[in-house]
C-alpha cells in the first residue's frame, strides 16, 4: 500500500471512531478494520492483508466484490438518470420488475420496490393486512426479519426484546429445528408438529383475525434450519384452509443462495408474497422488493396502496439489479451454487467426523451452518445461547488471523460464500476451518 492510501486508511479509522455509530455494538469496544478494496471473493484491509470472504459480507454479496458488469451498469445509469420520484415510470425499474416476475414462481405478478429487506417485510405486512382485512401476523421465534420497528417485532431472536414494545398483532410460533425439536419429536415420525402447532395457533386466535404467516424458507442468521419438504406443503395447506397468506422472506435465501432462484423453490409450493433484498443486486446499492401474486396485485387495481418510499425503485439500484440478475444467468451461478453445495456438504461431513465439538451440520446450496456443542449426547451448546461468546470469539479471531472472514454467532459457524467462489477456493477455506476447530475440541477436554 502506498503512502497516500495508508494515510487515507488511517484517516478513515480516526474519523470512524470519532463520528460513526456501528450497528449491534457497544461503541467503545469496537476496533473496526478498515477495508480498502475488494475483488471477487476477496477483500483487503488497511495493512493490505488479503481475506477470503466466506460470509458474503452480510450474506448479500452473492456475485462478489466489484463485479465489472454491475459496476458498469451503475456508471451508465448515473450518466443517464441518477434519480426519479416513484410516481414516474423509468426503464430500469420497469425492466427489473419484469425480470423478477420471470424468475419467481409463476403466481407472482407485481413488484413494489423498497430500500432493503426490513422495509420490504414491513410493506408486505401492510399489503397482507389491507388485502385480507385482518391484522394478526404469525412469525417464528428463531427468525430475523429486519431491525426497523415493525420488522424487529416480526423477528424472534434476542435483538427484539430490548427494543419492545413493537407493533401490535404479531404472534410467535416454534421452528422446524429438527436437531432441537421443541416438541421432543424425531423426523419423520413427528407428524410435522412444528406446522400443526401453527394450525392450532390459528384456531385459538380465530382465522378471522390472522392475515398472514411470514417465514424464512431456510432460517438465516438464527441457524440455517432446513425444514422437511412436508413442512411447507403442510403450511401451504394450513394457510389455504384458513384464508391466511403465506409470506416468504427471501431476503437472505433469494437469488441462488440455496442453489435455487428462491428458497421456496426447494419445496414446490407457492407463496402469496415474496420479500427480497440482499442478493437482488448483491448489495451494490440498497434495494428491496415486495413481489405479490396476481390476485393481490389485481386487488390494488381499484384500491389505494398505502405504501410509499422516496427511494422506491431507485434507478441506480434497479440498474445494478438488472446487471446482477444477468450475471447470475450468464455465469450460471444458480446451478453452480447447487453443484458446489455438494462439495460444501462433503467438506462439512469431514469436519463433523474430525471434531467431537461439532454437534450438527446443515447446508443447502452455498448456505451452511456448523453447530458446536459441549456434548453430542446432551447437545449442550458449546457457549450459551445469547451469552458470552467464549471460545467462539477465539475461533473467530483465529480464522481472521488466517485470512478467513466468517459470520460466527452463538455456537454457530455460518458458511455463505459469494456464489462466484471456485471449488478449489471452497475446499481451501473448509480446510482452514477444519484445522481451526481444534480450539473448540479443547474445551471438551477441560
Secondary structure as the mmCIF struct_conf table of DSSP 4:
data_model
#
loop_
_struct_conf.conf_type_id
_struct_conf.id
_struct_conf.beg_label_comp_id
_struct_conf.beg_label_asym_id
_struct_conf.beg_label_seq_id
_struct_conf.end_label_comp_id
_struct_conf.end_label_asym_id
_struct_conf.end_label_seq_id
HELX_RH_AL_P HELX_RH_AL_P1 UNK A 3 UNK A 19
TURN_TY1_P TURN_TY1_P1 UNK A 23 UNK A 24
BEND BEND1 UNK A 25 UNK A 25
HELX_RH_3T_P HELX_RH_3T_P1 UNK A 27 UNK A 29
HELX_LH_PP_P HELX_LH_PP_P1 UNK A 32 UNK A 34
STRN STRN1 UNK A 35 UNK A 39
STRN STRN2 UNK A 40 UNK A 40
TURN_TY1_P TURN_TY1_P2 UNK A 41 UNK A 41
STRN STRN3 UNK A 42 UNK A 45
TURN_TY1_P TURN_TY1_P3 UNK A 46 UNK A 47
STRN STRN4 UNK A 50 UNK A 53
BEND BEND2 UNK A 54 UNK A 55
HELX_RH_AL_P HELX_RH_AL_P2 UNK A 56 UNK A 59
TURN_TY1_P TURN_TY1_P4 UNK A 60 UNK A 60
TURN_TY1_P TURN_TY1_P5 UNK A 62 UNK A 63
STRN STRN5 UNK A 65 UNK A 65
TURN_TY1_P TURN_TY1_P6 UNK A 66 UNK A 66
HELX_RH_AL_P HELX_RH_AL_P3 UNK A 68 UNK A 80
BEND BEND3 UNK A 82 UNK A 82
TURN_TY1_P TURN_TY1_P7 UNK A 86 UNK A 87
BEND BEND4 UNK A 88 UNK A 88
HELX_RH_AL_P HELX_RH_AL_P4 UNK A 91 UNK A 103
BEND BEND5 UNK A 104 UNK A 104
TURN_TY1_P TURN_TY1_P8 UNK A 106 UNK A 107
STRN STRN6 UNK A 108 UNK A 114
BEND BEND6 UNK A 115 UNK A 116
HELX_RH_AL_P HELX_RH_AL_P5 UNK A 117 UNK A 132
BEND BEND7 UNK A 133 UNK A 133
STRN STRN7 UNK A 136 UNK A 140
BEND BEND8 UNK A 141 UNK A 142
BEND BEND9 UNK A 147 UNK A 148
HELX_RH_AL_P HELX_RH_AL_P6 UNK A 149 UNK A 154
BEND BEND10 UNK A 157 UNK A 157
TURN_TY1_P TURN_TY1_P9 UNK A 158 UNK A 160
HELX_RH_3T_P HELX_RH_3T_P2 UNK A 161 UNK A 163
BEND BEND11 UNK A 168 UNK A 169
STRN STRN8 UNK A 170 UNK A 173
HELX_RH_3T_P HELX_RH_3T_P3 UNK A 178 UNK A 180
TURN_TY1_P TURN_TY1_P10 UNK A 182 UNK A 183
BEND BEND12 UNK A 184 UNK A 184
TURN_TY1_P TURN_TY1_P11 UNK A 187 UNK A 192
HELX_RH_AL_P HELX_RH_AL_P7 UNK A 193 UNK A 205
HELX_RH_3T_P HELX_RH_3T_P4 UNK A 207 UNK A 209
STRN STRN9 UNK A 210 UNK A 215
BEND BEND13 UNK A 217 UNK A 217
STRN STRN10 UNK A 218 UNK A 218
TURN_TY1_P TURN_TY1_P12 UNK A 221 UNK A 223
STRN STRN11 UNK A 226 UNK A 226
HELX_RH_AL_P HELX_RH_AL_P8 UNK A 229 UNK A 242
TURN_TY1_P TURN_TY1_P13 UNK A 243 UNK A 243
STRN STRN12 UNK A 245 UNK A 249
TURN_TY1_P TURN_TY1_P14 UNK A 251 UNK A 258
BEND BEND14 UNK A 259 UNK A 262
HELX_RH_3T_P HELX_RH_3T_P5 UNK A 263 UNK A 267
TURN_TY1_P TURN_TY1_P15 UNK A 268 UNK A 268
BEND BEND15 UNK A 272 UNK A 272
STRN STRN13 UNK A 273 UNK A 276
HELX_RH_3T_P HELX_RH_3T_P6 UNK A 278 UNK A 280
TURN_TY1_P TURN_TY1_P16 UNK A 281 UNK A 283
BEND BEND16 UNK A 284 UNK A 285
STRN STRN14 UNK A 288 UNK A 293
HELX_RH_AL_P HELX_RH_AL_P9 UNK A 294 UNK A 299
TURN_TY1_P TURN_TY1_P17 UNK A 300 UNK A 301
BEND BEND17 UNK A 302 UNK A 303
TURN_TY1_P TURN_TY1_P18 UNK A 310 UNK A 313
HELX_RH_AL_P HELX_RH_AL_P10 UNK A 315 UNK A 330
TURN_TY1_P TURN_TY1_P19 UNK A 331 UNK A 332
HELX_RH_AL_P HELX_RH_AL_P11 UNK A 333 UNK A 354
TURN_TY1_P TURN_TY1_P20 UNK A 356 UNK A 357
STRN STRN15 UNK A 358 UNK A 364
TURN_TY1_P TURN_TY1_P21 UNK A 365 UNK A 366
STRN STRN16 UNK A 367 UNK A 372
STRN STRN17 UNK A 373 UNK A 373
BEND BEND18 UNK A 374 UNK A 374
TURN_TY1_P TURN_TY1_P22 UNK A 376 UNK A 378
STRN STRN18 UNK A 381 UNK A 381
BEND BEND19 UNK A 382 UNK A 383
TURN_TY1_P TURN_TY1_P23 UNK A 385 UNK A 386
BEND BEND20 UNK A 387 UNK A 387
TURN_TY1_P TURN_TY1_P24 UNK A 390 UNK A 390
HELX_RH_AL_P HELX_RH_AL_P12 UNK A 391 UNK A 401
TURN_TY1_P TURN_TY1_P25 UNK A 402 UNK A 403
STRN STRN19 UNK A 404 UNK A 405
STRN STRN20 UNK A 407 UNK A 409
TURN_TY1_P TURN_TY1_P26 UNK A 410 UNK A 411
STRN STRN21 UNK A 412 UNK A 415
TURN_TY1_P TURN_TY1_P27 UNK A 419 UNK A 420
HELX_RH_AL_P HELX_RH_AL_P13 UNK A 423 UNK A 436
TURN_TY1_P TURN_TY1_P28 UNK A 437 UNK A 437
HELX_RH_AL_P HELX_RH_AL_P14 UNK A 438 UNK A 445
#
